[in-house]
Amino acid sequence: MNMRAIRKLAIVVAVLLVTMCSWLKPVTELATASVDAGLKRAVISFATARALNGAISVLQGTELAVQPVGVGVSLSVGEILDPINDLVESLSSVMLTASVAFGIQKLLLVMGSNWTVSAFVTGVALLWVILYMGRGAPGWLTRLMLVLIFARFVMPLTLIGSSYVFEQFSAGEYQQSQVALDRTSSALQRVADAGAREDTESTPPAEVPAPAAEPQTKQSGWFDWARDMKSSAQDTLERALSSLEDPVGKLTQKFEALKAAAEDVAERMIRLIVIFLMQTLIVPVLLLWGLYRLTAGLAASGARERT
């Protein structure tokens, strides 16, 4: 047996194996599980993004405030949340698009894995093998067989491949980012439910002593009253400053903590956007292009062999 005959036999065996694989359910089941898992992740992230957007919308006009000794000190929450509000909207749009993309992929998978498609692939492949082992299969039949095989396996292979890339490189990052978003959304929702303003407990202002009821007839009595008045005012001011220092410090700490949380959640949202764009767009397109180039290369090789 010469090399040409061995090559023809190897091609026939490969075509028959691919045809048999078109009937295997584990391939379709694995692809279905992959797309269902991706769709579930996208829906969960979309729901989290919408909840976060709702909490931010409520809190944008609120303030963190204290009122020790009647002196109001406030810091605007909107100053922190405004920069990430647009990012939350973008995340929601990406998650919605990803959910739709996963839904379309699942629909194409169901259509491509239908038994009628497998039966059509099998019939065309057997006809091609018979003609190929004889005088040679016509070019149109070779192209038709390759197109049918491409249509049958492009979605399963693309979904399984993109899921593998996700599990190997992005699963841990997704889990951490999703947990961070959930925690931030829950925390902001609690603040929104608690009310627009939060007053901290403080020491009430001391009452200013009123002048004595008896009329002051002596000049020394008037000076004594003025001196007492000044001393009482100084004591009140000192107590006010001491009671102001601690609440303001706590308020500043809350403001800085909220600012740090906002910066962290912004980074997490960007990572989620990248992860879902990779799984629903970049990796599938690369795999689709690779399968297309492989199919086109096989078709070109068959055409050269006939010539």
FIKERO-756689 format. One record per residue (C-alpha): residue number from 1; x, y, z. Coordinates in steps of 0.05 Angstrom, whole numbers, plus 32768, in hexadecimal, padded with zeros to 4 digits. Last residue first. Layout:
<pts>
[NUM, [X, Y, Z]]
...
</pts>
This chain:
<pts>
[307, [7F87, 8171, 7F44]]
[306, [7F5B, 8149, 7F72]]
[305, [7F8E, 814F, 7FAA]]
[304, [7F91, 819A, 7FA2]]
[303, [7F46, 819F, 7FAC]]
[302, [7F48, 8172, 7FE9]]
[301, [7F7F, 819D, 8008]]
[300, [7F56, 81DC, 7FFB]]
[299, [7F1A, 81BE, 801F]]
[298, [7F46, 81A7, 8059]]
[297, [7F63, 81ED, 805F]]
[296, [7F1E, 820D, 805D]]
[295, [7F08, 81E0, 8096]]
[294, [7F46, 81EF, 80BF]]
[293, [7F3F, 823A, 80B1]]
[292, [7EF6, 8237, 80C7]]
[291, [7F08, 8211, 8106]]
[290, [7F3D, 8245, 8118]]
[289, [7F0E, 827F, 8109]]
[288, [7ED8, 8261, 8135]]
[287, [7F0B, 8255, 816D]]
[286, [7F22, 829E, 8169]]
[285, [7EDB, 82B7, 8166]]
[284, [7EC7, 828C, 81A1]]
[283, [7F03, 82A5, 81CA]]
[282, [7EF7, 82EF, 81BC]]
[281, [7EAB, 82F4, 81C1]]
[280, [7E85, 82CE, 81F7]]
[279, [7EBD, 82B5, 8224]]
[278, [7EEE, 82EF, 821B]]
[277, [7EB8, 8324, 821F]]
[276, [7E9F, 8303, 825E]]
[275, [7EE2, 8304, 8280]]
[274, [7EF3, 834B, 826A]]
[273, [7EB2, 8367, 8285]]
[272, [7EBB, 8341, 82C6]]
[271, [7F01, 835F, 82CD]]
[270, [7EE7, 83A5, 82C2]]
[269, [7EB1, 8399, 82F6]]
[268, [7EE5, 8382, 8329]]
[267, [7F0F, 83C0, 831E]]
[266, [7ED3, 83EC, 832A]]
[265, [7EC2, 83C3, 8368]]
[264, [7F06, 83D1, 8385]]
[263, [7F03, 841C, 8379]]
[262, [7EBD, 841F, 8397]]
[261, [7ED4, 83F7, 83D4]]
[260, [7F0E, 8427, 83DF]]
[259, [7EDF, 8463, 83DB]]
[258, [7EAF, 8443, 840C]]
[257, [7EE7, 8436, 843D]]
[256, [7F00, 847E, 8435]]
[255, [7EBA, 8499, 8443]]
[254, [7EB0, 846C, 847F]]
[253, [7EF3, 8480, 849B]]
[252, [7EE2, 84C9, 8491]]
[251, [7EA0, 84C0, 84B6]]
[250, [7EC4, 849E, 84EF]]
[249, [7EF4, 84D8, 84F5]]
[248, [7EBB, 850A, 84F1]]
[247, [7E97, 84E5, 8529]]
[246, [7ED6, 84E6, 8556]]
[245, [7EEB, 852F, 854D]]
[244, [7EA6, 854F, 8555]]
[243, [7E9C, 8539, 859E]]
[242, [7EDF, 8557, 85B2]]
[241, [7ED1, 8597, 858C]]
[240, [7E8C, 859E, 85AB]]
[239, [7EA5, 8590, 85F1]]
[238, [7EDA, 85C6, 85E9]]
[237, [7EA7, 85F7, 85CE]]
[236, [7E76, 85EA, 8608]]
[235, [7EAE, 85F4, 863B]]
[234, [7EC2, 8635, 861B]]
[233, [7E7A, 864E, 861B]]
[232, [7E72, 863C, 8665]]
[231, [7EB1, 8662, 8677]]
[230, [7E99, 86A0, 8650]]
[229, [7E55, 86A0, 8672]]
[228, [7E74, 8697, 86B6]]
[227, [7EA0, 86D4, 86AA]]
[226, [7E64, 86FC, 8691]]
[225, [7E3C, 86EA, 86D0]]
[224, [7E75, 86FD, 86FD]]
[223, [7E7D, 873F, 86D9]]
[222, [7E33, 874F, 86E3]]
[221, [7E37, 873D, 872D]]
[220, [7E73, 876C, 8736]]
[219, [7E4B, 87A6, 871A]]
[218, [7E15, 879E, 874F]]
[217, [7DCB, 87A2, 8743]]
[216, [7DC3, 8762, 871C]]
[215, [7D7A, 8751, 8717]]
[214, [7D6A, 870C, 8731]]
[213, [7D59, 86D8, 86FD]]
[212, [7DA1, 86C6, 86F2]]
[211, [7DB9, 86C6, 86AA]]
[210, [7DAC, 8687, 8681]]
[209, [7DDF, 8651, 867F]]
[208, [7DEE, 8639, 8637]]
[207, [7DD5, 85F3, 862F]]
[206, [7E0A, 85C0, 861B]]
[205, [7E06, 85A7, 85D5]]
[204, [7DF0, 855F, 85CD]]
[203, [7E28, 852B, 85CC]]
[202, [7E27, 8503, 858C]]
[201, [7E06, 84C6, 856F]]
[200, [7E12, 84BD, 8525]]
[199, [7DDF, 84D3, 84F1]]
[198, [7DD9, 84AA, 84B3]]
[197, [7DBA, 84CA, 8476]]
[196, [7D97, 84AE, 8438]]
[195, [7D76, 8474, 845B]]
[194, [7D84, 842F, 8476]]
[193, [7D6C, 840E, 8436]]
[192, [7DA0, 8432, 840D]]
[191, [7DD8, 841F, 843D]]
[190, [7DC1, 83D7, 843C]]
[189, [7DBF, 83D8, 83F1]]
[188, [7E06, 83F4, 83EF]]
[187, [7E1F, 83BA, 8419]]
[186, [7DF9, 8385, 83F1]]
[185, [7E14, 83A1, 83AF]]
[184, [7E5B, 83A4, 83CA]]
[183, [7E57, 835C, 83E3]]
[182, [7E3A, 8342, 83A2]]
[181, [7E6D, 8368, 8378]]
[180, [7EA7, 834C, 83A1]]
[179, [7E8B, 8305, 839B]]
[178, [7E85, 830D, 8350]]
[177, [7ECC, 8327, 834A]]
[176, [7EE9, 82ED, 8373]]
[175, [7EC2, 82B8, 834C]]
[174, [7ED3, 82D7, 8308]]
[173, [7F1D, 82D9, 8319]]
[172, [7F1C, 8290, 832E]]
[171, [7EF9, 827A, 82EE]]
[170, [7F24, 82A4, 82BF]]
[169, [7F61, 827D, 82A7]]
[168, [7F54, 8232, 82A5]]
[167, [7F09, 8231, 82AE]]
[166, [7EFE, 8269, 827C]]
[165, [7F2D, 824A, 8248]]
[164, [7F09, 8207, 824F]]
[163, [7EC5, 8229, 8248]]
[162, [7EDD, 824C, 8208]]
[161, [7EF4, 8209, 81EC]]
[160, [7EB4, 81E3, 81FF]]
[159, [7E89, 8219, 81E1]]
[158, [7EB1, 821E, 81A0]]
[157, [7EB6, 81D3, 8198]]
[156, [7E6B, 81C9, 81A3]]
[155, [7E59, 8204, 8176]]
[154, [7E86, 81F3, 813B]]
[153, [7E78, 81A8, 813C]]
[152, [7E3A, 819F, 8111]]
[151, [7E42, 81DC, 80E5]]
[150, [7E8A, 81CB, 80D6]]
[149, [7E78, 8183, 80C6]]
[148, [7E41, 819C, 8098]]
[147, [7E70, 81CD, 8076]]
[146, [7EA5, 8197, 806E]]
[145, [7E73, 8167, 804E]]
[144, [7E59, 819D, 801E]]
[143, [7EA0, 81AF, 8009]]
[142, [7EB1, 8167, 7FFA]]
[141, [7E70, 815E, 7FD4]]
[140, [7E7D, 819C, 7FAB]]
[139, [7EC3, 8183, 7F9A]]
[138, [7EAC, 8141, 7F7E]]
[137, [7EC2, 8102, 7FA3]]
[136, [7EF5, 80D5, 7F82]]
[135, [7EF4, 8099, 7F54]]
[134, [7EE6, 8068, 7F8B]]
[133, [7EFC, 8072, 7FD2]]
[132, [7EE7, 80BB, 7FCE]]
[131, [7EA3, 80A8, 7FB1]]
[130, [7E92, 8079, 7FE9]]
[129, [7EB0, 80A6, 801E]]
[128, [7E88, 80E3, 8004]]
[127, [7E47, 80BD, 8005]]
[126, [7E55, 80A7, 804C]]
[125, [7E65, 80EE, 8060]]
[124, [7E26, 810B, 8040]]
[123, [7DFA, 80D8, 8063]]
[122, [7E1D, 80E1, 80A7]]
[121, [7E1A, 812D, 80A4]]
[120, [7DD1, 812B, 8092]]
[119, [7DC3, 80FB, 80CC]]
[118, [7DE9, 8127, 80FC]]
[117, [7DC2, 8164, 80E5]]
[116, [7D80, 813F, 80EC]]
[115, [7D95, 8128, 8131]]
[114, [7D98, 816F, 814B]]
[113, [7DDC, 8184, 8164]]
[112, [7DE2, 81C1, 8137]]
[111, [7D9E, 81DD, 814B]]
[110, [7DA9, 81D2, 8195]]
[109, [7DEE, 81F1, 8191]]
[108, [7DD4, 822C, 816A]]
[107, [7DA0, 8238, 81A0]]
[106, [7DD4, 8231, 81D6]]
[105, [7E01, 8263, 81B3]]
[104, [7DC8, 8294, 81AC]]
[103, [7DB9, 828F, 81F7]]
[102, [7E02, 8298, 8209]]
[101, [7E04, 82D6, 81DE]]
[100, [7DC5, 82F2, 81FD]]
[99, [7DE2, 82E8, 8243]]
[98, [7E23, 8308, 822D]]
[97, [7DFE, 8344, 8211]]
[96, [7DD9, 834C, 8253]]
[95, [7E1A, 8345, 827A]]
[94, [7E3C, 8379, 824D]]
[93, [7E03, 83AA, 8255]]
[92, [7E02, 83A2, 82A1]]
[91, [7E4D, 83AB, 82A4]]
[90, [7E48, 83EB, 827B]]
[89, [7E12, 8406, 82A9]]
[88, [7E3E, 83F5, 82E5]]
[87, [7E78, 841A, 82C5]]
[86, [7E4C, 8457, 82BB]]
[85, [7E3C, 8457, 8306]]
[84, [7E85, 844C, 8319]]
[83, [7E9A, 8495, 8316]]
[82, [7E5A, 84AD, 8338]]
[81, [7E60, 8480, 8375]]
[80, [7E96, 84A4, 839A]]
[79, [7E7E, 84EC, 8392]]
[78, [7E37, 84D3, 839A]]
[77, [7E46, 84BF, 83E2]]
[76, [7E4B, 8508, 83F4]]
[75, [7E6E, 8518, 8436]]
[74, [7E4B, 853A, 8470]]
[73, [7E5B, 8563, 84AF]]
[72, [7E21, 8586, 84D2]]
[71, [7E2E, 85AC, 8513]]
[70, [7DF6, 85A0, 8546]]
[69, [7E25, 858A, 857C]]
[68, [7E3A, 8550, 8550]]
[67, [7E12, 854A, 8510]]
[66, [7E2F, 8512, 84E6]]
[65, [7E24, 8504, 849D]]
[64, [7E2F, 84D3, 8464]]
[63, [7E09, 84EF, 842A]]
[62, [7DD5, 84D8, 83F8]]
[61, [7DC7, 84EE, 83B1]]
[60, [7DEC, 84B5, 838F]]
[59, [7DD3, 8482, 83C1]]
[58, [7D92, 846D, 839F]]
[57, [7DB2, 8468, 835A]]
[56, [7DED, 8442, 8377]]
[55, [7DBF, 840E, 8397]]
[54, [7D9A, 8405, 8355]]
[53, [7DDA, 83FD, 832E]]
[52, [7DF4, 83CA, 835F]]
[51, [7DB4, 83A2, 8358]]
[50, [7DB9, 83A6, 830C]]
[49, [7E01, 8390, 830D]]
[48, [7DF1, 8355, 833B]]
[47, [7DB9, 833F, 830D]]
[46, [7DE7, 8343, 82D1]]
[45, [7E1D, 831C, 82F5]]
[44, [7DEC, 82E5, 8306]]
[43, [7DD1, 82E3, 82BF]]
[42, [7E18, 82DF, 82A1]]
[41, [7E2D, 82A7, 82D1]]
[40, [7DEE, 827F, 82C0]]
[39, [7DFA, 8288, 8275]]
[38, [7E41, 8270, 827C]]
[37, [7E2C, 8233, 82A3]]
[36, [7DF6, 8223, 826F]]
[35, [7E28, 822C, 8236]]
[34, [7E59, 81FB, 8256]]
[33, [7E24, 81C8, 8269]]
[32, [7E0A, 81C9, 8221]]
[31, [7E50, 81BF, 8205]]
[30, [7E5B, 8183, 8232]]
[29, [7E17, 8166, 8220]]
[28, [7E25, 816F, 81D6]]
[27, [7E67, 814A, 81DA]]
[26, [7E4A, 8115, 8209]]
[25, [7E11, 8108, 81D7]]
[24, [7E3C, 80E7, 81A1]]
[23, [7E18, 80E6, 815D]]
[22, [7E46, 8119, 813B]]
[21, [7E80, 80F2, 8157]]
[20, [7E70, 80B9, 8127]]
[19, [7E77, 80E8, 80EC]]
[18, [7EB9, 8101, 8106]]
[17, [7ED2, 80BA, 810B]]
[16, [7EBB, 80AA, 80C5]]
[15, [7EDD, 80E7, 80A9]]
[14, [7F1E, 80D6, 80CD]]
[13, [7F1C, 808E, 80B4]]
[12, [7F11, 80A6, 806C]]
[11, [7F4B, 80D7, 8072]]
[10, [7F79, 80A0, 808E]]
[9, [7F65, 8071, 8055]]
[8, [7F74, 80A7, 8021]]
[7, [7FB8, 80B4, 8041]]
[6, [7FCA, 806A, 8042]]
[5, [7FB6, 8064, 7FF9]]
[4, [7FE2, 809F, 7FE6]]
[3, [801C, 8084, 800F]]
[2, [801E, 8042, 7FE9]]
[1, [8000, 8000, 8000]]
</pts>
